[in-house]
Amino acid sequence: MLMSNGSVFMPSVLTLIGIPGLESVQRWIGIPFCVMYLIAVIGNTLILVIIKYENSLHRPMYIFLAMLGATDIALSTCILPKMLGIFWFHLTEISFEACLLQMWLLHSFQAIESGVLLAMALDRFVAICNPLRHATIFSQQLLTQIGVGVTLRAVILVTLSIALIKCRLKLYRTTVISHSYCEHMAIVKLATEDTRINKIFSLFVAFTILGVDIIFITLSYVQIFITVFQLPQKEARFKAFNTCITHICVFLQFYLLAFFSFFTHRFGSHIPPYAHILLSNLYLLLPPFLNPIIYGVKTKQIHDHILKMILSKRHLDH
Protein backbone atom coordinates (compact mmCIF):
# COMPACT_ATOMS: atom_id res chain seq x y z
CA MET A 1 0.00 0.00 0.00
CA LEU A 2 1.57 3.34 -1.13
CA MET A 3 1.20 6.31 1.25
CA SER A 4 0.95 9.95 0.17
CA ASN A 5 4.56 10.73 1.06
CA GLY A 6 5.86 7.92 -1.17
CA SER A 7 6.46 5.46 1.67
CA VAL A 8 4.97 1.97 1.68
CA PHE A 9 2.79 0.69 4.53
CA MET A 10 3.54 -2.93 5.50
CA PRO A 11 4.71 -4.14 2.07
CA SER A 12 3.62 -7.63 1.08
CA VAL A 13 6.50 -8.18 -1.36
CA LEU A 14 10.16 -7.11 -1.23
CA THR A 15 12.79 -7.16 -3.97
CA LEU A 16 16.34 -8.46 -3.46
CA ILE A 17 18.69 -7.05 -6.09
CA GLY A 18 21.63 -9.38 -5.35
CA ILE A 19 25.00 -7.64 -5.41
CA PRO A 20 24.52 -3.92 -6.17
CA GLY A 21 26.87 -2.76 -8.90
CA LEU A 22 27.67 -6.29 -10.08
CA GLU A 23 24.28 -7.28 -11.51
CA SER A 24 25.79 -7.92 -14.97
CA VAL A 25 28.25 -10.54 -13.66
CA GLN A 26 26.13 -12.12 -10.92
CA ARG A 27 25.54 -15.25 -13.01
CA TRP A 28 29.29 -15.92 -12.98
CA ILE A 29 29.62 -15.15 -9.28
CA GLY A 30 26.94 -17.75 -8.64
CA ILE A 31 29.12 -20.55 -10.05
CA PRO A 32 31.84 -20.53 -7.31
CA PHE A 33 29.13 -19.92 -4.70
CA CYS A 34 27.27 -23.02 -5.92
CA VAL A 35 30.49 -25.09 -5.89
CA MET A 36 31.26 -23.94 -2.33
CA TYR A 37 27.73 -24.86 -1.26
CA LEU A 38 27.89 -28.35 -2.78
CA ILE A 39 31.27 -29.03 -1.16
CA ALA A 40 29.92 -27.73 2.17
CA VAL A 41 26.86 -29.99 2.04
CA ILE A 42 28.79 -33.07 0.87
CA GLY A 43 31.71 -32.52 3.27
CA ASN A 44 29.56 -31.87 6.34
CA THR A 45 27.23 -34.75 5.49
CA LEU A 46 30.24 -37.07 5.19
CA ILE A 47 31.47 -36.00 8.63
CA LEU A 48 27.98 -36.52 10.10
CA VAL A 49 27.78 -40.04 8.62
CA ILE A 50 31.26 -40.97 9.88
CA ILE A 51 30.50 -39.75 13.40
CA LYS A 52 27.08 -41.44 13.47
CA TYR A 53 28.27 -44.89 12.44
CA GLU A 54 31.70 -44.98 14.10
CA ASN A 55 31.22 -45.82 17.78
CA SER A 56 34.74 -44.68 18.71
CA LEU A 57 33.75 -41.13 17.70
CA HIS A 58 30.77 -40.93 20.06
CA ARG A 59 32.67 -38.53 22.30
CA PRO A 60 31.96 -34.86 23.19
CA MET A 61 34.51 -33.42 20.75
CA TYR A 62 32.98 -35.26 17.78
CA ILE A 63 29.39 -34.78 18.93
CA PHE A 64 30.03 -31.01 18.94
CA LEU A 65 31.64 -31.38 15.52
CA ALA A 66 28.47 -33.12 14.31
CA MET A 67 26.37 -30.24 15.71
CA LEU A 68 28.64 -27.80 13.87
CA GLY A 69 28.30 -29.75 10.62
CA ALA A 70 24.49 -29.90 10.85
CA THR A 71 24.35 -26.16 11.60
CA ASP A 72 26.63 -25.38 8.66
CA ILE A 73 24.39 -27.33 6.27
CA ALA A 74 21.29 -25.52 7.54
CA LEU A 75 22.98 -22.10 7.53
CA SER A 76 24.15 -22.27 3.93
CA THR A 77 20.90 -23.89 2.73
CA CYS A 78 18.69 -21.14 4.13
CA ILE A 79 20.29 -18.51 1.87
CA LEU A 80 21.95 -20.07 -1.18
CA PRO A 81 18.97 -21.47 -3.16
CA LYS A 82 17.26 -18.05 -3.13
CA MET A 83 20.58 -16.32 -3.86
CA LEU A 84 21.19 -18.50 -6.92
CA GLY A 85 17.60 -17.84 -8.00
CA ILE A 86 18.46 -14.12 -8.01
CA PHE A 87 21.81 -14.56 -9.76
CA TRP A 88 20.75 -17.07 -12.43
CA PHE A 89 16.99 -16.73 -12.97
CA HIS A 90 16.27 -13.13 -11.84
CA LEU A 91 13.83 -14.37 -9.19
CA THR A 92 14.26 -11.21 -7.12
CA GLU A 93 10.88 -10.99 -5.40
CA ILE A 94 10.24 -12.43 -1.94
CA SER A 95 7.20 -12.02 0.29
CA PHE A 96 7.69 -9.95 3.43
CA GLU A 97 6.84 -12.94 5.65
CA ALA A 98 9.26 -15.22 3.77
CA CYS A 99 11.94 -12.54 4.13
CA LEU A 100 11.43 -12.42 7.90
CA LEU A 101 11.52 -16.23 8.02
CA GLN A 102 14.82 -16.31 6.11
CA MET A 103 16.19 -13.64 8.44
CA TRP A 104 15.07 -15.62 11.50
CA LEU A 105 16.65 -18.86 10.22
CA LEU A 106 19.84 -17.12 9.14
CA HIS A 107 20.54 -15.30 12.40
CA SER A 108 19.37 -18.23 14.53
CA PHE A 109 21.81 -20.63 12.85
CA GLN A 110 24.59 -18.04 13.11
CA ALA A 111 23.96 -17.77 16.85
CA ILE A 112 23.76 -21.56 17.24
CA GLU A 113 27.08 -21.96 15.42
CA SER A 114 28.71 -19.44 17.73
CA GLY A 115 27.35 -21.34 20.74
CA VAL A 116 28.65 -24.67 19.41
CA LEU A 117 32.11 -23.13 18.86
CA LEU A 118 32.07 -21.95 22.49
CA ALA A 119 31.07 -25.45 23.63
CA MET A 120 33.96 -26.93 21.61
CA ALA A 121 36.40 -24.51 23.25
CA LEU A 122 35.15 -25.39 26.74
CA ASP A 123 35.39 -29.10 25.88
CA ARG A 124 39.04 -28.69 24.88
CA PHE A 125 39.66 -26.57 28.00
CA VAL A 126 38.43 -29.34 30.32
CA ALA A 127 40.07 -32.13 28.26
CA ILE A 128 43.52 -30.47 28.45
CA CYS A 129 43.42 -28.59 31.75
CA ASN A 130 41.47 -31.15 33.80
CA PRO A 131 41.56 -34.44 31.83
CA LEU A 132 40.68 -36.71 34.76
CA ARG A 133 37.30 -35.04 35.18
CA HIS A 134 36.48 -34.59 31.49
CA ALA A 135 34.30 -37.71 31.16
CA THR A 136 32.44 -36.84 34.37
CA ILE A 137 31.82 -33.19 33.47
CA PHE A 138 30.87 -33.68 29.80
CA SER A 139 28.23 -36.33 30.39
CA GLN A 140 25.48 -37.15 27.91
CA GLN A 141 23.10 -35.09 30.01
CA LEU A 142 25.34 -32.02 29.81
CA LEU A 143 25.73 -32.40 26.03
CA THR A 144 21.94 -32.43 25.69
CA GLN A 145 21.60 -29.39 27.94
CA ILE A 146 24.24 -27.51 25.94
CA GLY A 147 22.47 -28.30 22.67
CA VAL A 148 19.10 -27.16 24.04
CA GLY A 149 20.58 -24.07 25.74
CA VAL A 150 22.48 -22.92 22.65
CA THR A 151 19.36 -23.35 20.50
CA LEU A 152 17.01 -21.59 22.96
CA ARG A 153 19.40 -18.64 23.38
CA ALA A 154 19.54 -18.16 19.61
CA VAL A 155 15.82 -18.62 19.00
CA ILE A 156 14.67 -16.31 21.82
CA LEU A 157 17.00 -13.40 21.01
CA VAL A 158 16.50 -13.58 17.25
CA THR A 159 12.72 -13.92 17.66
CA LEU A 160 12.69 -10.73 19.75
CA SER A 161 14.63 -8.94 16.98
CA ILE A 162 12.08 -10.07 14.39
CA ALA A 163 9.19 -9.08 16.70
CA LEU A 164 10.62 -5.56 16.99
CA ILE A 165 10.56 -5.24 13.21
CA LYS A 166 6.99 -6.60 12.94
CA CYS A 167 5.59 -4.50 15.78
CA ARG A 168 7.46 -1.20 15.41
CA LEU A 169 8.29 -0.72 11.73
CA LYS A 170 5.22 -0.13 9.56
CA LEU A 171 6.35 2.43 6.96
CA TYR A 172 9.12 1.70 4.45
CA ARG A 173 10.67 4.21 2.04
CA THR A 174 11.28 1.44 -0.52
CA THR A 175 10.68 -2.27 -0.99
CA VAL A 176 14.04 -2.83 -2.69
CA ILE A 177 16.75 -4.46 -0.55
CA SER A 178 20.30 -3.85 -1.76
CA HIS A 179 21.39 -7.31 -0.70
CA SER A 180 21.29 -10.92 -1.87
CA TYR A 181 19.50 -12.23 1.23
CA CYS A 182 17.27 -10.86 4.01
CA GLU A 183 19.52 -9.51 6.73
CA HIS A 184 18.36 -7.69 9.88
CA MET A 185 20.01 -4.30 9.34
CA ALA A 186 19.25 -4.34 5.61
CA ILE A 187 15.53 -4.47 6.50
CA VAL A 188 15.76 -1.95 9.35
CA LYS A 189 17.44 0.61 7.08
CA LEU A 190 14.41 0.55 4.74
CA ALA A 191 12.09 1.90 7.44
CA THR A 192 11.15 5.59 7.60
CA GLU A 193 10.35 5.47 11.33
CA ASP A 194 12.71 5.80 14.31
CA THR A 195 14.87 2.65 14.26
CA ARG A 196 17.14 3.43 17.22
CA ILE A 197 15.57 0.77 19.44
CA ASN A 198 15.98 -1.85 16.69
CA LYS A 199 19.63 -0.91 16.19
CA ILE A 200 20.38 -0.85 19.94
CA PHE A 201 18.75 -4.25 20.42
CA SER A 202 20.70 -5.58 17.43
CA LEU A 203 23.94 -4.48 19.11
CA PHE A 204 22.77 -6.07 22.38
CA VAL A 205 22.08 -9.39 20.61
CA ALA A 206 25.43 -9.27 18.82
CA PHE A 207 27.29 -8.68 22.08
CA THR A 208 25.24 -11.24 24.03
CA ILE A 209 26.00 -13.92 21.46
CA LEU A 210 29.19 -13.16 19.52
CA GLY A 211 30.77 -10.86 22.11
CA VAL A 212 30.27 -13.11 25.13
CA ASP A 213 31.22 -16.23 23.18
CA ILE A 214 34.47 -14.79 21.85
CA ILE A 215 35.45 -13.59 25.34
CA PHE A 216 35.01 -17.06 26.87
CA ILE A 217 36.66 -18.77 23.90
CA THR A 218 39.68 -16.46 24.22
CA LEU A 219 39.95 -17.05 27.96
CA SER A 220 39.66 -20.81 27.43
CA TYR A 221 42.47 -20.90 24.89
CA VAL A 222 44.74 -18.64 26.91
CA GLN A 223 44.47 -21.11 29.80
CA ILE A 224 44.83 -24.06 27.39
CA PHE A 225 48.10 -22.71 25.97
CA ILE A 226 49.45 -22.02 29.46
CA THR A 227 48.68 -25.62 30.40
CA VAL A 228 50.06 -27.06 27.14
CA PHE A 229 53.42 -25.32 27.50
CA GLN A 230 53.73 -26.69 31.02
CA LEU A 231 53.34 -30.33 29.90
CA PRO A 232 56.60 -32.24 30.52
CA GLN A 233 56.44 -34.55 27.47
CA LYS A 234 57.18 -32.98 24.10
CA GLU A 235 54.90 -35.45 22.31
CA ALA A 236 51.96 -34.61 24.58
CA ARG A 237 52.53 -30.88 23.98
CA PHE A 238 52.58 -31.39 20.22
CA LYS A 239 49.39 -33.49 20.21
CA ALA A 240 47.47 -30.99 22.37
CA PHE A 241 48.78 -28.03 20.38
CA ASN A 242 47.87 -29.66 17.06
CA THR A 243 44.29 -30.29 18.22
CA CYS A 244 43.95 -26.70 19.40
CA ILE A 245 45.26 -25.24 16.14
CA THR A 246 42.51 -27.03 14.22
CA HIS A 247 39.82 -25.47 16.41
CA ILE A 248 41.49 -22.04 16.40
CA CYS A 249 41.50 -21.98 12.57
CA VAL A 250 37.75 -22.63 12.63
CA PHE A 251 37.13 -19.99 15.31
CA LEU A 252 39.17 -17.32 13.55
CA GLN A 253 37.61 -17.71 10.12
CA PHE A 254 34.11 -17.57 11.66
CA TYR A 255 34.55 -14.67 14.09
CA LEU A 256 36.84 -12.47 11.98
CA LEU A 257 34.39 -12.60 9.08
CA ALA A 258 31.45 -12.12 11.48
CA PHE A 259 32.83 -9.00 13.13
CA PHE A 260 34.05 -7.52 9.85
CA SER A 261 30.62 -8.02 8.28
CA PHE A 262 28.83 -6.71 11.40
CA PHE A 263 30.84 -3.48 11.72
CA THR A 264 31.03 -2.67 8.00
CA HIS A 265 27.25 -3.05 7.71
CA ARG A 266 26.71 -0.55 10.54
CA PHE A 267 29.66 1.84 10.27
CA GLY A 268 31.31 1.20 6.88
CA SER A 269 29.44 3.82 4.84
CA HIS A 270 32.62 4.56 2.81
CA ILE A 271 32.97 0.93 1.67
CA PRO A 272 31.48 0.21 -1.81
CA PRO A 273 28.17 -1.69 -1.45
CA TYR A 274 29.31 -4.56 -3.70
CA ALA A 275 32.40 -5.14 -1.53
CA HIS A 276 30.30 -5.33 1.63
CA ILE A 277 27.68 -7.64 0.09
CA LEU A 278 30.34 -9.97 -1.31
CA LEU A 279 32.03 -10.16 2.10
CA SER A 280 28.67 -10.80 3.78
CA ASN A 281 27.99 -13.67 1.37
CA LEU A 282 31.45 -15.13 1.95
CA TYR A 283 30.94 -14.87 5.72
CA LEU A 284 27.95 -17.21 5.41
CA LEU A 285 29.44 -19.57 2.81
CA LEU A 286 33.11 -19.85 3.78
CA PRO A 287 32.75 -21.44 7.26
CA PRO A 288 30.44 -24.27 6.04
CA PHE A 289 32.80 -24.77 3.08
CA LEU A 290 36.07 -24.69 5.05
CA ASN A 291 35.06 -26.47 8.27
CA PRO A 292 34.79 -30.01 6.82
CA ILE A 293 38.04 -29.47 4.90
CA ILE A 294 39.90 -28.28 8.02
CA TYR A 295 38.59 -31.09 10.22
CA GLY A 296 38.92 -33.68 7.46
CA VAL A 297 42.61 -32.83 6.98
CA LYS A 298 43.69 -31.95 10.53
CA THR A 299 41.65 -34.39 12.67
CA LYS A 300 43.38 -37.78 12.48
CA GLN A 301 40.32 -39.87 13.37
CA ILE A 302 38.16 -38.19 10.70
CA HIS A 303 41.02 -38.23 8.21
CA ASP A 304 41.64 -41.95 8.77
CA HIS A 305 37.98 -42.86 8.30
CA ILE A 306 37.73 -40.86 5.07
CA LEU A 307 40.83 -42.64 3.72
CA LYS A 308 39.35 -45.99 4.79
CA MET A 309 36.14 -45.21 2.88
CA ILE A 310 38.10 -44.19 -0.25
CA LEU A 311 40.30 -47.29 -0.12
CA SER A 312 37.28 -49.55 0.43
CA LYS A 313 35.54 -48.05 -2.61
CA ARG A 314 38.64 -48.57 -4.76
CA HIS A 315 38.90 -52.17 -3.58
CA LEU A 316 35.26 -52.80 -4.49
CA ASP A 317 35.75 -51.18 -7.92
CA HIS A 318 38.62 -53.55 -8.64
Phi and psi in degrees as a GROMACS rama.xvg file:
@    title "Ramachandran Plot"
@    xaxis  label "Phi"
@    yaxis  label "Psi"
@TYPE xy
-91.1375  127.599  LEU-2
-88.4182  169.656  MET-3
-64.8599  -29.1421  SER-4
-87.4331  7.9895  ASN-5
93.1129  -8.76627  GLY-6
-81.0828  162.671  SER-7
-112.679  130.959  VAL-8
-92.3968  118.682  PHE-9
43.4153  69.2345  MET-10
-61.176  143.686  PRO-11
-89.1775  -25.5554  SER-12
-132.802  137.213  VAL-13
-116.306  162.275  LEU-14
-122.863  122.86  THR-15
-96.5943  124.091  LEU-16
-92.8164  -6.89086  ILE-17
93.5168  -118.155  GLY-18
-112.621  103.812  ILE-19
-60.1788  129.148  PRO-20
95.1191  -15.4815  GLY-21
-122.287  24.473  LEU-22
-58.0161  -33.9927  GLU-23
-71.6227  -20.4608  SER-24
-116.371  10.8196  VAL-25
-61.1031  -33.3836  GLN-26
-62.2172  -32.8164  ARG-27
-78.6896  -35.4525  TRP-28
-63.589  -32.803  ILE-29
-64.0255  -25.4775  GLY-30
-65.3896  -54.7158  ILE-31
-64.145  -32.2331  PRO-32
-62.5213  -42.576  PHE-33
-65.3937  -41.3306  CYS-34
-62.7181  -44.0625  VAL-35
-60.8134  -40.9919  MET-36
-64.2259  -45.3716  TYR-37
-62.9254  -42.4774  LEU-38
-64.0311  -40.4037  ILE-39
-61.2845  -47.0895  ALA-40
-65.8029  -47.2157  VAL-41
-65.2015  -46.3523  ILE-42
-63.367  -46.6258  GLY-43
-68.9814  -36.0978  ASN-44
-64.2241  -40.5771  THR-45
-60.7754  -43.7813  LEU-46
-64.0096  -41.4667  ILE-47
-61.1567  -42.8754  LEU-48
-65.1456  -45.0206  VAL-49
-60.0105  -46.1589  ILE-50
-66.7915  -38.6274  ILE-51
-64.3762  -43.9122  LYS-52
-98.0151  -4.05204  TYR-53
-105.178  106.661  GLU-54
-60.6429  -31.2703  ASN-55
-67.3253  -14.4547  SER-56
-99.3822  8.88731  LEU-57
-84.8243  60.8666  HIS-58
-125.674  159.581  ARG-59
-49.9403  -45.2217  PRO-60
-56.5488  -44.0089  MET-61
-81.6282  -27.9654  TYR-62
-66.0109  -42.2338  ILE-63
-64.3433  -37.1033  PHE-64
-63.5116  -38.4338  LEU-65
-64.7858  -41.9171  ALA-66
-59.3143  -42.8304  MET-67
-62.7581  -44.0917  LEU-68
-63.0681  -43.9488  GLY-69
-63.3091  -40.8907  ALA-70
-64.6618  -41.0273  THR-71
-61.9623  -41.8392  ASP-72
-62.1497  -46.1688  ILE-73
-66.0474  -40.9881  ALA-74
-61.9887  -48.7981  LEU-75
-71.2381  -32.2167  SER-76
-71.1809  -29.2042  THR-77
-74.8878  -11.3205  CYS-78
-119.789  -34.4948  ILE-79
-69.3921  -43.2868  LEU-80
-54.4919  -45.7313  PRO-81
-66.3313  -39.5917  LYS-82
-61.0045  -44.1967  MET-83
-68.1445  -31.5114  LEU-84
-61.8992  -37.3521  GLY-85
-69.7448  -47.6021  ILE-86
-66.8774  -42.2  PHE-87
-100.065  -32.9632  TRP-88
-121.581  5.69484  PHE-89
57.5133  34.3945  HIS-90
-87.7955  76.6775  LEU-91
-88.0315  -20.111  THR-92
-81.5471  144.652  GLU-93
-147.961  137.859  ILE-94
-67.2511  153.358  SER-95
-59.8583  -40.945  PHE-96
-67.0009  -40.5497  GLU-97
-66.1239  -34.6759  ALA-98
-64.2099  -44.4752  CYS-99
-64.644  -37.2496  LEU-100
-64.4703  -45.2876  LEU-101
-60.2207  -42.4326  GLN-102
-61.5015  -43.2682  MET-103
-63.0083  -46.8498  TRP-104
-62.5169  -46.2656  LEU-105
-58.2998  -54.8588  LEU-106
-72.1192  -29.685  HIS-107
-65.2324  -47.2462  SER-108
-66.9676  -34.2215  PHE-109
-60.9653  -45.9414  GLN-110
-66.5206  -38.9081  ALA-111
-63.8255  -42.2915  ILE-112
-61.0732  -42.0543  GLU-113
-61.2746  -41.7357  SER-114
-64.8185  -38.6322  GLY-115
-66.1348  -39.6265  VAL-116
-63.0535  -37.7242  LEU-117
-64.8951  -43.3169  LEU-118
-60.5394  -39.4819  ALA-119
-64.8795  -38.5619  MET-120
-66.5146  -42.5672  ALA-121
-66.5943  -35.521  LEU-122
-61.5377  -45.5299  ASP-123
-67.4732  -34.3976  ARG-124
-61.5187  -47.7667  PHE-125
-68.9007  -41.6282  VAL-126
-62.2385  -33.6755  ALA-127
-95.9306  -39.7824  ILE-128
-88.184  -22.8522  CYS-129
-145.828  62.3644  ASN-130
-62.3028  -30.283  PRO-131
-68.4635  -23.8301  LEU-132
-104.039  1.66491  ARG-133
-59.6026  -48.4486  HIS-134
-64.0693  -34.3719  ALA-135
-71.9958  -43.8476  THR-136
-69.8083  -51.6565  ILE-137
-89.4612  67.7188  PHE-138
-79.2344  170.433  SER-139
-60.984  -35.4546  GLN-140
-64.2063  -42.8073  GLN-141
-65.9876  -40.0217  LEU-142
-59.8114  -41.991  LEU-143
-64.1359  -43.2609  THR-144
-63.9716  -38.9078  GLN-145
-64.022  -45.797  ILE-146
-59.6883  -45.0725  GLY-147
-67.5446  -43.3118  VAL-148
-63.5393  -44.7374  GLY-149
-62.0629  -41.6066  VAL-150
-68.6406  -45.0039  THR-151
-63.5282  -41.676  LEU-152
-57.5107  -47.0622  ARG-153
-64.4882  -49.0853  ALA-154
-63.3562  -44.0759  VAL-155
-65.0858  -50.024  ILE-156
-66.6113  -42.3557  LEU-157
-69.2935  -37.3073  VAL-158
-62.1005  -39.5425  THR-159
-63.6111  -38.5042  LEU-160
-62.92  -43.4871  SER-161
-66.206  -39.5868  ILE-162
-62.6035  -36.691  ALA-163
-63.7511  -36.9503  LEU-164
-67.6032  -46.8909  ILE-165
-63.7817  -39.9989  LYS-166
-86.8996  -31.7026  CYS-167
-102.704  -31.8877  ARG-168
-102.789  110.394  LEU-169
-112.587  -31.7987  LYS-170
-107.126  132.416  LEU-171
-126.498  133.578  TYR-172
-71.9239  -22.5019  ARG-173
-155.824  160.372  THR-174
-107.179  9.33443  THR-175
-98.001  122.002  VAL-176
-101.967  120.733  ILE-177
-81.4584  64.6621  SER-178
-158.069  169.626  HIS-179
-104.479  0.797954  SER-180
-154.023  167.218  TYR-181
-83.4108  110.043  CYS-182
-116.967  148.056  GLU-183
-53.4774  -56.1944  HIS-184
-69.6897  -29.1075  MET-185
-62.707  -36.2285  ALA-186
-74.6407  -45.3467  ILE-187
-58.6715  -38.5238  VAL-188
-68.4608  -14.7531  LYS-189
-78.4547  -21.2682  LEU-190
-73.3166  147.229  ALA-191
-93.4107  -11.8495  THR-192
-85.1307  176.691  GLU-193
-67.4282  118.439  ASP-194
-109.638  14.4247  THR-195
-61.6425  -40.367  ARG-196
-64.1053  -41.9  ILE-197
-60.4636  -43.4536  ASN-198
-68.9944  -40.3017  LYS-199
-64.8574  -43.5668  ILE-200
-66.0553  -35.1462  PHE-201
-61.5359  -42.2056  SER-202
-64.6653  -40.0929  LEU-203
-61.1438  -44.5018  PHE-204
-64.1261  -43.5544  VAL-205
-61.3302  -42.0996  ALA-206
-70.9642  -41.987  PHE-207
-60.5103  -35.2485  THR-208
-95.9211  -71.2682  ILE-209
-67.1165  -44.6484  LEU-210
-62.4197  -51.3168  GLY-211
-63.7099  -42.2304  VAL-212
-62.4334  -45.3012  ASP-213
-67.9249  -31.475  ILE-214
-64.7632  -48.3089  ILE-215
-70.0929  -34.0319  PHE-216
-64.3785  -43.8723  ILE-217
-62.0896  -46.0615  THR-218
-62.1077  -39.7638  LEU-219
-61.2149  -46.446  SER-220
-75.523  -26.8665  TYR-221
-62.2579  -47.2555  VAL-222
-67.0087  -36.4486  GLN-223
-61.3035  -46.7193  ILE-224
-66.975  -34.8238  PHE-225
-61.6801  -44.6819  ILE-226
-66.7037  -42.8158  THR-227
-60.6872  -43.7579  VAL-228
-72.6084  -11.3967  PHE-229
-94.2623  -5.8062  GLN-230
-66.133  135.446  LEU-231
-73.9634  -34.9608  PRO-232
-86.694  131.295  GLN-233
-63.5053  -38.6178  LYS-234
-65.1785  -40.9448  GLU-235
-65.2376  -39.347  ALA-236
-62.2421  -44.3188  ARG-237
-64.5436  -42.7719  PHE-238
-63.6361  -46.1447  LYS-239
-65.3643  -42.4393  ALA-240
-64.559  -41.2334  PHE-241
-63.626  -40.6052  ASN-242
-63.7534  -41.7764  THR-243
-66.3668  -39.1026  CYS-244
-60.2171  -39.629  ILE-245
-58.7856  -48.1514  THR-246
-66.1959  -40.2837  HIS-247
-63.0052  -39.5745  ILE-248
-58.2601  -42.5396  CYS-249
-67.0726  -44.7376  VAL-250
-60.0653  -47.7542  PHE-251
-63.0646  -46.2985  LEU-252
-68.1596  -26.028  GLN-253
-78.3361  -50.8211  PHE-254
-77.29  -34.7683  TYR-255
-63.8489  -45.2711  LEU-256
-65.0184  -38.1238  LEU-257
-63.3049  -50.0401  ALA-258
-68.5451  -37.0583  PHE-259
-63.6994  -44.7122  PHE-260
-65.017  -42.1586  SER-261
-61.9042  -49.4114  PHE-262
-74.9199  -34.975  PHE-263
-68.9734  -32.6575  THR-264
-68.9607  -29.3852  HIS-265
-98.5016  -33.423  ARG-266
-125.104  -2.84931  PHE-267
-94.909  56.2374  GLY-268
-65.917  -22.3179  SER-269
-84.4025  -9.88662  HIS-270
-82.2504  133.116  ILE-271
-55.6787  138.333  PRO-272
-54.9391  -40.5251  PRO-273
-64.3303  -34.259  TYR-274
-66.6387  -42.7854  ALA-275
-66.4437  -43.0701  HIS-276
-65.9706  -41.0614  ILE-277
-60.3668  -43.978  LEU-278
-65.9769  -37.6586  LEU-279
-63.2094  -41.6883  SER-280
-64.3482  -42.8177  ASN-281
-65.661  -34.6196  LEU-282
-59.331  -35.3254  TYR-283
-86.0346  -24.4055  LEU-284
-99.4977  -30.7472  LEU-285
-66.602  -48.6341  LEU-286
-57.3659  -48.4556  PRO-287
-61.0652  -31.5588  PRO-288
-74.6761  -42.6576  PHE-289
-83.9486  -32.8208  LEU-290
-55.4457  -50.1379  ASN-291
-65.4188  -29.9136  PRO-292
-68.5207  -46.414  ILE-293
-61.8952  -49.2582  ILE-294
-72.6084  -31.8141  TYR-295
-67.1569  -32.5974  GLY-296
-87.7523  -42.8402  VAL-297
-91.4191  -22.6372  LYS-298
-93.3335  113.062  THR-299
-58.2951  -44.2169  LYS-300
-63.0027  -43.4493  GLN-301
-66.8092  -44.8134  ILE-302
-58.642  -45.0931  HIS-303
-63.8249  -39.6647  ASP-304
-70.9476  -34.5205  HIS-305
-65.2242  -44.3764  ILE-306
-61.9681  -40.1852  LEU-307
-61.9383  -41.173  LYS-308
-65.2286  -40.976  MET-309
-65.2604  -46.0986  ILE-310
-64.525  -38.4892  LEU-311
-63.7705  -39.7033  SER-312
-65.68  -43.3772  LYS-313
-62.3886  -38.8746  ARG-314
-64.38  -40.2539  HIS-315
-68.4526  -35.888  LEU-316
-64.649  -33.1974  ASP-317
